[in-house]
């Protein structure tokens, strides 16, 4: 039997990685950030697949860095989109909580989910069938894909090579740690030879990465404040990438108008929002997540700055 060709694209922030499964029915897993939609289209073409030939886009979850290219590919080429049924409902009903876009202040252009997925569904690519695994934690509707014959696992933001996806205890529930741990334990029972994460390089040692994720989540259960720090630093770093930095005089006002910042300040750290601003900035600097350059706070991780005119459109589900 002919094996499908799996092409892994490691992408810089603000995009997430993509996986293109070249087979009789080509599948694209996740589509990157919206400002890079034309680049996403070109990547598909360079792989020898006309975008209109894509059988399906499968989203591991609905955050902006994973679904940003959906709108462009759906509108221009009519590509169908699949996602977990819970997230599909929020998206298709234009719920203001869809994609957590308003709470995170991350733009996402409108799209529709055509195929609603549940745990243990199968997605056929022609010569192979990928099993849908509901792996909640990072989001309630997070899914992973598993192909048992070649032992291929596509894990989205469940875990990365040496990290786990940040947890949104205010939108996904305070039991997100337990959910993530249960998801990781479920995956640990699979035979995995090749693993692909939503961020960072291809996972070379899946067992090591799973064990690393398990240890971190177990530590978080004992010290939940670490969950909040992990999330705040990643959300704010992503903001700095989207904005290509924030001027010193803009930082306070920007943070005070963000739902995520208000919630973490008041409920996780028991501080007034104004008090939490210098605390967060100091931790961003101390940890190396950001640094000051010419009075601009800049993210230190490699990223591709989005076009300002695209960011200024600021599309959110409440406006869809």
N, C-alpha and C positions, 0 to 999 in steps of 0.2 A: 504494500500500500504506500502510495506517495505521501511523504511528510509535508505538512504545511511549513512554509518558511516564516519564521518569527523575526521581525526586524525591530530592534529596541533603539529608541531615540532618547538619549539623555539630553535634557534641555535645561538651560539656565532659568532661574527665576526671572520674572514672575510666572513662567510656564511650568507645568508639571511634565514629567516624562510621558512619552507615547509608545504604544506597542502596535505595530501593524502586522496582522496575521495574513500572509499571502497564501490564498488557497482558492478553491473553486468559488467560494463566497467570501471575499475579503472583509476582514473585520478590523476596525480601528478602535483601540482602547484609549479613551480620553483624548482631548483635543487642544490642550494648552490654554494659555491666557488669550483673551479676546483681541488684544492689540496685535497679536502675532498670528491672526487667523490666515492671512495671505501666505505667511511663511509655512504654516501648517499645510495649507493647500499644496504648496510647492514641494514640500517634503514627500507628500503622498505621490505626486507626479513623478518625482525623481526616483521613487522606488518602482516605477513602472506600472502604477495603478492610476487610471483616470478616476478622479473623485466621484464622478457619477456612477462608477462601477462598484463603489463601496456598498457592500450588502448591509452593513450596520455599523453604527457608532455605539460602543458600550461605555457608559460612564461608571467608574468605580464609585464615585460619589459626586455631589453637586457643588463643590466649591469652585470658585471662579477660575483657579489655575488648571482645573481639570475639564471644565465644560465651556470655556471661553470661545472655542472655535465652533461650537455647535451651531450657533445662529447662522454664521457665514456658510457653513457646509450644507445646512438644511435648506436655507433660502436659495442658494445659488445652484445646488446640485440635487436637491430633493432627497438627501440621505436620511434614512430613518435612524432614530435614536432610541436606545434602550437604557433603562435605569431601574433601580429597585422601586417597587410599587409605592412605598411610602414617600420617597422623594418625588416620584413621578406625579403623585397626587398634588403635592404642594406646588410643583412647577406648572402643571396643566391648569390648576385653578387660580394661578397668579397670586398665590398666598404671599403676603408681605414677608413671611419668614423664609421663603424659598431661597435656597443657596446660602442662607445666613448672610446674604449680601448687604442688607441694610445694617444689621448689627455690626458687621465687619467693615463696612464702608468699602466694599469691593464691587466694581461694576461688572455686570453680566447682562449681555444682550439677550432678547427674548428667543425662546425655542420651545418646542413641544416634544414630549416623550411619546413615541409611537408604540413602544413595546414595554410593558410593565413586567419586571422580573421578580421572582420569588426564589427562596432558598431551594436548591436542588434542581432548578430549571436547567436545561441544556441548550447551548448555542452551537449549532453545527456550522462548520466552516467548509464542509465538503468532505475532506478526508479525515477529519477529526471532529470531536465534540468536546466543548469546554463546559464544565459543570459550574453553575453559579453557586457560590457559597456566600450566604449572608454573614458578614463579619463586622457587626456593629461595634462602635466605640468612638472612633474619630468622628463619624456621623452615625445616626440611627439607621440610615439606609445604605451604609457602606457595604459594597460587595467585593469579592475577589473571584478570580477565575482559575479553575484547575483542569489540566488535561492529563489524565492518568497514564496513558500509554507512553508518552514522552516525558512524563513527570514534570510538567511545566506549571509554574504557579505565578499568577499575576496578582500582586497584593495591594496595589493602590497605596494608600497611606496607612494601612494597618501597621506595618513596620518597614523600616529601611535597613540599610546595611548595618548601621550601628546606632539606630535611633528608632523612635516610634512616632507616629503622627500625634500632633498636639491634640488635647482633649478639651472640648467645649462643654464644660459642666453646666453652663447657663442655658444652652440651647439643646443639648443632647442628654442632659440629666446628670445628677451627681453620681450615679452609678456607672458613669462612662468607664472608669478604671476597671471595674469588675467585668463590664461587657467586653472591653478590649482584651483583658486577660483570658476570658473564656474563648474569645475568637482566636487568640494566639494558641491556646491549648488545643483547640480543634485542629488548627493548621499543623501543629506539631505532630499529629498522628498520621499525616500524609507523607508519602514518599515523594520528595521534591529533589529534582536534579538541577533544574534551571529556575531561578526566581527573579522577577522583575518588579522593582519598586517604583512608586510614584515620584520619588526624588532621589538624586544621587546615582551612583554607578550601578550596573547590574550586580546583583547579590552573588558573590562567588561561593560563599559557604552558608547555605540556608539554615543549617542546624545552628551554627554559631549566632546568626542574626536572630533566629527565633529565641534562643536562650538569652541573648542580650535583651531582647524586648521583654521577655518574661521577668527577668531580674529587675528591670527598671520599673515595670508596672507593680511588682510586688513591693518595691521600695516606696512607690507613690501611695500605696494603700496605707502604709505606716506613717507617711508624712504628706498629706494631701496638698499642703502649700506648694510643694515642688511642682505639682500639676499646673498650678496657676502661674508660677514663674515661667515654666516651659512654654505655656500657651502665650502669655503676654509678650515674651521676647520674640516668638515666631510671628505673631500677628503684627506687632509693631515693625519688625524688620521687613515684613512683606509690604507694609504701608510705605516704608521708606524706599523700597524698590519701585513700587507703583508710582510714587510721587517724584522719584529720582532725588530724594532728599527733602528735608523740610528746613526752611530758614529758622534760625533761632527764635525770632519773634513770632513765628507761626505755630510753634510746637504746642504751647499751652492751650491755645484756642482750639487747635485741631483735636487734641486728645479729649478735651472737655466735651466735645460734641460727638464722641464715639460711644456707642452703646457698650461695646466690649470693655472699654477702659473704665466706664462708670461702674459696671457690674463687678469687675475684678477688684477695683479700688475699695468699694464699699463692703462687699460681701466676702471676698477672699482675704483681703489684707486689713479690713476694719479701719480704713482711712477715708477721710474726705477726699474727693477726687483731686482737689487742688494740692493736697498733701502728698498724693501718690505720684504726681508728675516728676519731681526731682528724684524720688526713689527709683522709679522706673528708668529714667535716663541714666542715673548712676550705674544701675545694674546692666543696662545695655552697653555702656562704655567698659565697665569692669570685665564683663564676660566676652568682650570683643565682638559683640553682635552689631555694634555701630560705633562710629567715631565722628568727631567734629572736623570739618574741612571748610575753611573760609566762612564760618558762621552758619554752615549747613550741617545738619545731622544726617549722616550717610550710612546706609547698610554696608557691611564689610563683605558679605558673601557675593560671589560673582553673579551679576544679573544683567539683563538687557533692558534699558530704560524704555518704557512705552512712549509713544508719541503723545505729546501734551494734549493735542486736539482730541485724541481718542479718550484719554482719561477725563477730559473736561466734559465729555458727553454724559458721563456718570449715570449710565443706565442701571436701574434697579427694578426688581420685580414689581414694586408698588407702582411703577410707571408703565409696565408692559401693556 
